[in-house]
């Protein structure tokens, strides 16, 4: 990938790692259909030649990823040793270390129970190359969730909720697939939430407008914690929801 001067929101940077608050709409690494304009192109320009080739030419420094339309925190390795250390933490899913990944998600309805674990294997959807699905023979996928706030619709009955999700594994589209499977897909998720599109009619006019302005699934990686791959020091970072998502939460609260 070629270096491109794309603005980055840097949360933390040292000689070994860089933590980015990724905006929605930014693809993490080049792939068919997205050969340029990615986070990797921006990182090569920002970090210089030291980043090139770490972990593979197409994904230099990348040890985990966020969907294009998911915003939030992402850590990137700046040298081979840091890459090995971070990759080991993500491969272990934090079970023996300090890796933590928490997300804020707006979902249709209210999950019951209000706190629980979704343990369902995920694999490629046999009917669509761009979708994942819960399926026998898929890879282990575990998502812990907790309802933080419930939003009533115009009829005064619960219409949506804000939940916090913590990943124990990191499969593609994991949170989106798991929540859709239990009947509570993300607001704005046109891939996994089409069956709930009419639910927007229950929201207030202001909330419907804010949802229309979001143009993506309502998912934000707000907390990222890990052990520094060199010093072993526990690091933890938080990022507030971006403006469009914050406006939607506010509109639902007032709704």
Secondary structure as UniProt FT lines:
FT   STRAND          10..13
FT   STRAND          17..22
FT   TURN            24..25
FT   TURN            32..33
FT   HELIX           39..47
FT   HELIX           48..51
FT   TURN            52..55
FT   TURN            58..61
FT   TURN            68..69
FT   STRAND          71..77
FT   HELIX           80..91
FT   TURN            92..96
FT   STRAND          100..108
FT   STRAND          115..119
FT   STRAND          122..124
FT   TURN            126..127
FT   TURN            129..130
FT   STRAND          132..134
FT   TURN            136..137
FT   STRAND          142..152
FT   TURN            154..155
FT   STRAND          158..167
FT   TURN            172..173
FT   HELIX           174..181
FT   TURN            182..183
FT   TURN            187..188
FT   TURN            190..192
FT   HELIX           194..202
FT   HELIX           205..214
FT   STRAND          219..227
FT   TURN            229..231
FT   STRAND          234..238
FT   HELIX           243..254
//
